[in-house]
Amino acid sequence: MTTLHANNLVKDYTVRRTRLRAVDDVTFTLTPGRTLGLVGESGSGKSTVAKLLTRLEKPSGGSIGLTDADGAAVPDRQHRHHVQMVFQDPFASLNPFHTVEHHIARPLRLHHRAAGKQETREQVARLLERVNLDPEEFTHRRPHELSGGQRQRVAIARALAPGAQVVIADEPVSMLDVSIRLGVLSLLARLQREEQLAVLYITHDLATARHFSDDVIVMYRGRIVERGPADEVILRPRHPYTRLLAASAPNPDARTTDGRRREDPAATRPPDGAGGGAGPGCGFRDRCPLATATCAQTPPDEPVGPGHLVKCWHPGDES
């Protein structure tokens, strides 16, 4: 069993000589047998965190490390053996020219998980069965012959092929039909339990984050603004931004007298400037109805319950 530690991660990009901070001082741990939900609106830095954890991007600061069941450090050269990613788009993440067998057999060979053609075929069949796909039916198919849900199951099998113990699922169901999303999420939850995987579930959907995560962290402009047990964060949010996310979820009863959907002005007000979390103070203060002069200073992590932390000067204040 492998544990992933992300410590004070920072990621900067330079665009036209302007520094943009996509991730700012992000720290968390992915623990075997547990799912951590990472939520936030588009542009909050969620996918950048995923790329850092899988070493598709190099951090500008901070560190990422792995430890085994005994607490010993896992060598860096084995990082991708232990950490794999399930991408958002199942249509783009599989090569249309190759069969399902090729997609799963390749990481088996690269990570020396199978010796010889016969053992490779057996391992491919076993992995397909683990994601509820019949090997005889799907082994020789190509991606265009699969539905979106079947493609994503193949992508999950490919992620497990190297023997991964940490799975980064970057909005794995957002591009699938609503009718099949539950099946894919239930599959991930079952594999997490049976294989004692450490899972990072990235999403903008608070409802699925609550039901499929043990803990949740909320990001805004590259910073973590709230973290804690899933039910606490989603049902009893204390940061104004988390409460705004919860209030922006579709609600058929949230209508004005003329039948239009009621909108929170803070939800439609764009943030000032760019650069993610770069700069002092609370990054949400330009949209927050509770903002005061104190918010120009960076808030500390305020404990508001067991394991529940909020980076806010006014946690739980009523607007």
C-alpha positions, 0 to 999 in steps of 0.5 A: 500500500502506497501513500502520496504526500503533496507538500506546499505545491506551487506551479507558476506559468509565464504568459507574455512575461506575466507570471500566473500562479495556477497552484499556490501552497497546496498540501494534502495526503492520499491515504490507501483505502480512502478517496479525497475529493478535490472540488472547485470551479473551472480554472481553480487549479484542479487539473494542474494539481493532477498533472503535478501528482502524475509528473506530467508537469514539474512543480515550481515549488514544494515536493511530492513523495511516496511512502510504502506500508512501512513508512519508507520512502519510495524511490522517485524512479518508481513514481509512475509505477505507483501513481496513474491517472484516469483522464477526463476525456475517454475519447481522446485518451485512447489511441484510435489505431490500437486495440483494447489489448494493446492499450492495456498490454503496453503498460504491463510490458513497460513496467515488467508486470508480465513476461511473454505473450501468454502471460500478457494476454492473461493479465489483460483478460484479468484487468478487463474482468476487474472493470466489468468488461468481457475479455472475449468481447472487448480484447480486439475491439478498437476505441471507436467500437466502444461506448464512452463508458466502456472506453473509460473502463478501459482507461481505468484498467490501463491505469491499474495495469502497472500495479498502481496504488494511487489513482488520480481521476480527473473528472472521469465522468463529466463527458459521459452520459448521465445514465452511465456515470453512476456505474463508472463511479461505483466501479472506482469505489469498488476498486478502491475498497478491494485494492485499498487504492488511494484515490484523488477524485477531481470534480466540480460536482459537489453531490458526487464528491460527497457520496464518493469521497471520504474527505473533500478539499475545496480550491479557489484560484490555486489555493485550498480554502476549505477541507474536511470530512465530505459530509461536513464540507458539503452539507455544512460549508463554512467558507463563503466560496464553498457556500456559493458553490453549494448554492449554485447547484441546480435547484428547481425551487430557486426561482424569482417571481417571474419564473427566472432562476435566482442568481447570486451576484457574487456568482457572476462577478468576475475576479479582478486580475489574474495569476491564481492565488499569487499575492497577499490576502484572501483570493476570494475577497473581490467576490465575497459579500463578507469581505472586510479590510482584514481580508487583505491579509492572508487568513490562517487555517481556522479549525471549525470542527473535527478535521474541518479547516477553513482558510477564512477570517469570517468562517460561518458568518451569515451574509 
